[in-house]
Amino acid sequence: MSHDDQYDDEYDDEYDNDFDDSDAYVKTTNGYVGDAEQLLRRAVDVIATAPTMPLSSSPRIDRDEIIELLEEALHRMPEELRQARWMIKERQAFVDKTRREAEELLEAARVQAERMVQRTEVVRAAEARARQLNEAAETDARRLRHETEDFLDQRLASFEILLDKLTKTVHQGRARLSIGAQTATDEEFEDEDPTKGFFDQDR
């Protein structure tokens, strides 16, 4: 085997391993994406498997067949490039759409998180305000209770003083009544004394 034949075999094996047959059968309007590549591979196969000429290492190649394969590949190439560009464009559009949807989801999640934070802050503010109102109400209640107790204590003290004065007045009145009754009794006793007239006759 010559150096050229060995290179051709290695190139053919490497090319076969790297080539994915599934990529060669993407349907287009005028054929399959990958047809040009298949034609070029056939041309390579023809060259690689061409028998050598007698007493020479140069391969014997059917020139017409090679030219036909290359021309057909060149004919298919623009269409496949157009289809490839179309697929790239479609894939890019899909990627952009997916990215937009992901960004929209992230934005919605961010807005929802902000709303939850704001709602939490509103609840906390409402709870703090409620505590302030409750404390203020308790303070006012204690103040009113103390003021009421002080007012009642003052009124009761005044009433107690008034009752004390009234009691003293009643006692004084009763005392005067008792003294007046005793004086009247003494005067009546003197008027009824039998000895008073007897001694008056001696005068």
Sequence and secondary structure as in RCSB ss.txt:
>XXXX:A:sequence
MSHDDQYDDEYDDEYDNDFDDSDAYVKTTNGYVGDAEQLLRRAVDVIATAPTMPLSSSPRIDRDEIIELLEEALH
RMPEELRQARWMIKERQAFVDKTRREAEELLEAARVQAERMVQRTEVVRAAEARARQLNEAAETDARRLRHETED
FLDQRLASFEILLDKLTKTVHQGRARLSIGAQTATDEEFEDEDPTKGFFDQDR
>XXXX:A:secstr
  HHHHHHHHHHHHHHHH  GGGGGEEETTEEETHHHHHHHHHHHHHHT  B TTSSSB   HHHHHHHHHHHHH
HHHHHHHHHHHHHHHHHHHHHHHHHHHHHHHHHHHHHHHHHHHHHHHHHHHHHHHHHHHHHHHHHHHHHHHHHHH
HHHHHHHHHHHHHHHHHHHHHHHHHHHHHHHHHHHHHHHHHT THHHHHHHT 
